[in-house]
Amino acid sequence: MALKRGALIFDEESDRYDIRFDVDKYYNGLHCGECFDVFVGGKWKPTRIEIGSDWYLVDVNTNGSNLNGLTVRINV
């Protein structure tokens, strides 16, 4: 497996987040509990995605902002 870098995007059709790696290359949808790293505060931080009243990243403060566009990396 290798770490692949991309950006979080919300897919309204599936009602879940996905990772966009390139113009037409995607991870194919994230599910609750999936782990990856997110680039915040100038460094990589391990996290996992969960859903409550909305999608959120565990132990990552996004200041209530939308997750779209966050840089992430995941083993693929």
N, C-alpha and C positions, 0 to 999 in steps of 0.2 A: 504494500500500500504506500501511497505517496500523499503528502499534504498538497491540496489544491486550493488556490485562493480565488475568492469571488466576492460578490456583494449580495446581501440579503434583499429580497424583493417579496412583496406580498402578492400572491396569486389569488385574485378574487374568484376565479372559477372553482378552485379547489378549497378556498377559504383557509389557506395555510401559507406559511412562508416557504420560500424556496431559495436556492443559491444560484445566482447567475454567474457563470464562469466566463462566458463570451457572448457575442451577439445572439447566437442560437444554441448555446450549450448550457444546460441546467442540471442541477442535482436530482430533480424530479420530486421535490416536495419533502419538507422536514416534518417529522412526527414528534409528538411530545416525548421528552426524555432524550432526544438525540444530542450528542455532545460534539462540540467543535470549539475553536478559538475565535475570539472577536478582538479586533484592534481598537482599543479605547485608551485614552490618556497617553498615547505614544508608545503603548506596549501591548503585547498579545496576552489575553486573559482567557483561561479555559472556562467554558460555560456549557449550559444545556438549555434548550428551548422548552418552555412549558406554556400552558394556557390556563387561565383562570377566567376572569371577566374579559381578558384580552391576552394576546400573546406577550410573553416577557422572557428575558434572559436571566437565569439564576445567578445571583451574586454579581450582577453588572448593573450599575446605576446609569440609566439612559435619560435621567431627569424627566421622565414621563413622555419623552419624545417617541415618535414612531421609529420602528426598527429598520425601515427601508433605507437602503444605501450603506448600512454598516459593513465594513470590510471584515470578512471572515475567512477562515481556512479550515478544511476538513479532510480527514483521511478518506481517499476514494480508491 
